Structure formats: C-alpha cells, structure tokens
C-alpha cells in the first residue's frame, strides 16, 4: 500500500487499480448469482459485524472466508466477547498464506474451531471454511461456509457467502442455508489520483441477508460506514433493519498491532455486549500512533545525468547514460505520504540535468512544509546539480575531503565543415532566419554572431537560476 503494506483483494487499505473493470464486474456478477450471504445475527455471535465485501476492523471472526489473507499476509487475533449475560467468551484466529485456524469458547462451553482456505486475485477470490461446534445434547457437528470476493475497481468491492452449506443439525433443528450479498464503496476513490491515499479514508457498506426458506421481501439489510479520522484512528458504525440493532466501533492501529472495540445496542436502549480485539500482523499500517523507534529515515540516493528514461549511447564525445528521474520522484512522494517517515537523507553523488532537478526541488519543499526535515549529504565531490538540489534542503552535511568543482558554465561547439571538405564532402543546408542554427556546425567553420548571442543568453539564464536558487536556499 510503501510504509503501509497491506495486501489483497476487496476494499483493503492497499488497493491497486484494475485494468479491465467491465470484465471483472461480469465475472463477479456470474459468481454472485450462485453464491450469496448470511441471515441476521446468529446465536452465539451477536456482534458478528463484518461485511461480506469489506473486512472491517480487527476480528478473529471471518464472515466471508474468501477474505482470509486480504488485510495482512499473516495475522494473529485474540478477542474477549462480553455477551448480554455477562459471560466472557474468548476467541482467536491465526492466518498465514491463505490458511486460517480459528478457536472460540468459554469456561462453560466446549471449544469450537474452524479451518479455512482462500486464494485468488483481484478479479475473483474464493474461500471455504469448515467448522466444528458442540451439538446440543452431546456430540459435535460440522458446518461449511463458502464465499467469493471481487474487486473490479479501486472504489468497489463485491462479496457473497453461503452459510450452512451442508445443512447440519445442531441438536435442535436442521440449519437452513443462509445467504448474504455485500457491496462496499469508497466514494473518495473514484478519483484515481486519490484512490490509494484519501480514497481509503471512507468506506460505505451494504449487506442483504436471506434465508433459504425466507421470502425475498423479508430479507434483512444492514448498512455501515467506516471513517479513518487520522491515519491509525478508525471509527465505524452499522445498522440492521431486521433486529433494529446498531453497532459502534473504534479501532486504534499501531505499526504492526491493532486494538479494536465494537459494541452492540438494541433499539430500546441498553447494550447487547462488546467485543474487544487485539491483533498482531506481519505488514505495516499507516499510522501516526508510532513510537520514535518505529519511525524511520528515508535514504534517497541521487547521481548521474537525470532523464525521462534510462538511455545509453555512444557519441563523438564518448559514452552517455541517463538515469530515470521517476524513481526519485516516487521515493520523495512516498516519504511525504508515509506517516512513519520522519525525515529524508538525500545522498548526492554527482547529479545533473537542471531541467529534471527543477522538478525535484518542489518535492523537497513539500517535505519541509510537512515538518519532515531533508538533509543533503555530500561525501566526496559536489557538482552544480548537487549544490542546486542541496540548497533546497534544511541542512547540507559534507566531509572535510569533499571537493566542489565544475561550478562554472560553458558552451562548447564543434565545427565539421573543413573536415568534411578535406574528405571531398559538402553539406547543403537551408534555413529561414539567422537564429535557425540546426546543423550549422556542418556548414560553417566558426560561431556566428546569432549563435554567440543565443549561447550567451543561455549561459546567463542558467547562471542566474543557479545563483538565485543556491543563495535563496
């Protein structure tokens, strides 16, 4: 997502744009016709409040098994469930490599567990979960759940699950299949330029749930929203029309840990219970809640003649090679956006091409405006380009042995008219206007007055730009 490295499908915090949204929507629509998602709150899981299309917050429960491994490559979650009867139930899960193991139980209840597996990509991700729960009256029963998840665009995620696929008997009755279809939208991500930044700050979800023997008109609906107030602080809320219950939650994210609390409230007041969860994960979160040891310095090395692309060649002056400037832009932009980066060390190693350097200075100025100091380091030798870029930084650090050379400006022009004449060759050249100088070096033996005027103006302009920038910085 970068300092923030969440992976996956669905509306996670790291979202890569899809190349063919129309095709992916068609694939998702076909799958959703076969797979849909669960009924209202299930007994024993009153605070199960994850959308089929969006993994909200930290939770050892997984409504859609296809979401396994979406938020983080690996994750350990531990929860305490305070139910309406005042009993504390414990739950935990471990996810890694698309596999999932979940456990839940209490002092009064036998242990239940579930195994899950998921895989796929942005176009379509599929998952299945097998669970084992205690049967009323003794024994245990197996329960299957399957799900699908598709992200056709950075702003859209579609999810569907089918629960009780095998219609198990829990000791009281045979459990009917229940279906849930979920939709998650990030309206701020409709602008592709903001999809991976501001676009992740607001997520709206909607879920429709229907039992196998329930009339479509009696489907239950749930609407929810998640807002990231600042990087690392998330507030969420949802409302379900069938039970008239609403849930409020807040999440606080560290770099590799996440604490989350969700409470459920009925229509007539009171509180149904609270789930408090702590997770520990492999990837990093974008967050301002990080200790000084967790913050880092970005090291950006700049050297060589910058260009739009990496090009190499041979001319009469020797070999030439240009270094793409895009990588420097990306590094400085990431340092600005990453809440964990507290400063930049710019290691200058003989960088050149004033046109490209002019475009890099505003990025350094934006870092300084964001209170992220930029320190330039010159170890051995400084060129004009190094000093020009260093003057935009907060400080310049150099070694006693460093040298500063090539600070002047010159224009060198070679003429080949006489050389070609000695070979018996002649170049016929035509131009309109005395300042049209293309290929003039093949038709004259010295610099014309118009060319000298152009060269002098170019030198003066470059020198004035350099001196003003270095003196001003």
Order of alpha helices (4+ residues) and beta strands (2+ residues): alpha-beta-beta-beta-beta-beta-beta-beta-beta-beta-beta-beta-beta-beta-beta-beta-beta-beta-alpha-beta-alpha-beta-beta-alpha-beta-beta-alpha-alpha
